[in-house]
């Protein structure tokens, strides 16, 4: 089994490396690395964006959610669609109007240098943790089912994966990522469909029987309207999904960098709406697989693992046969690489442009700086994953969203205040406001639980953003026309 997985990984990587070589032949300068010369076809970007947004965590965690949360995750998915419309019609026009390389340049033009650096720093922190958590889950699965049997340490497994991603992104960055992500999106979508077919076949279910088994199952519940204290209540989930999309896509350099490579605002908007709608059937398919896996385990008397993230990996490697193992390996590698490669590129771009101001350097020196930063970010990726390895979570996707609710809150508040208020602010106090808002949000979460037994979910993001906006209002000065 281990040899089969290793061959699949190496073959897959060789294909990605070949794509990188073809794409980077004509140019590998910073303009290509950062924005692909703004020549990307919108439909190619849309396909790749699906893969970057789904990630290996979704591939593994979403099917595992069903046993505990049913299909209520779809409520968040519906919120995602609303969020994509907000990004397409509010934020994208702003970014294209200002002709930005990174979206945090808006904060400098609207508020000043401290706000600009603060926004970029919060993105780097958020993306580094989130992307590392996503890649960690896949690395841990490969470690458990392949490399442990060969005595290879976890740090070496992670180092190798990051080295492979660095190898095909270091020359042309986002231009390479757009095309490799397209291949990877198609690969994991094909993998998940083939896994469903194989599981249904092992249970002797035809097409209509499979559909009936999923829709008639007790875990097929999508909507929750009757319990306000539940984290799965529709209003909480829908609003959380909407605002998570706004911050983790619209205020995230990783996601928006791809959009900014499109030829025009019209193309970028078509890309955003297209892949936004695509999320609904794709996530439903993942949840449907989760129900099938529970049925399969019940039919064969298999104990449910303690951690829900382990359900699909255990069944794929031990019970469902070689075809599913192959599809599963391709799926998680494709999903993991498509998320990690774009994150690595975006973190390099933001560090270079927003923190180091490489656009003001000589082009030759700027390119050297970018290459050094790319290596440093890769090392930080490794360090962050090793730290996460010491913290055990039942569902990594849930953890990522919760962390994002705190780290992206200040970004939400900054952009909200900038777009919908004409007042200027005391720029030097912005870092203090952006640090205090998450701390107050956490204190509120603890208070609500102790006083009212109210379990705060991802809606803490909205609270965090509002507290940031309120803090900015408190340090506001004279009125000034917003950009």
Secondary structure, DSSP 8 states (H G I E B T S, - for coil): -HHHHHHHHHHHHHHHHHHHHHHTSS--SHHHHHHGGG-B-HHHHHHHHHHHHHHHHHHHHHHHHHHHHTTTHHHHHHHHHHHHHHIIIIIHHHHHHHT-SSTTHHHHHHT-HHHHHHHHHHHHHHHHHHHHHHHHHHHHHHHHHTGGGGT--HHHHHHHHHHHHHHHHTTTTHHHHHHHHHHHHHHHHHHHHHHHHHHHHHTT--HHHHHHHHHTSGGG-----S-TTSTT-HHHHHHHHHHHHIIIIIT-HHHHHHHTTBSSHHHHHHHHHHHHHHHHHHHHHHHHHHHHHHHHHHHTT----SSTTHHHHHHHHHTSHHHHHHHHHHHHHHHHHHHHHHHHHHHHHHIIIIIS-GGGS-HHHHHHHHHHHHHHHHHHHHHHHHHHTTS--S-HHHHHHHHHHHHTHHHHHHHHHHHH--EEE-GGGHHHHHHHHHHHHHHHHHHHHHHH-----TTHHHHHHHHHHHHHHHTEEEE----
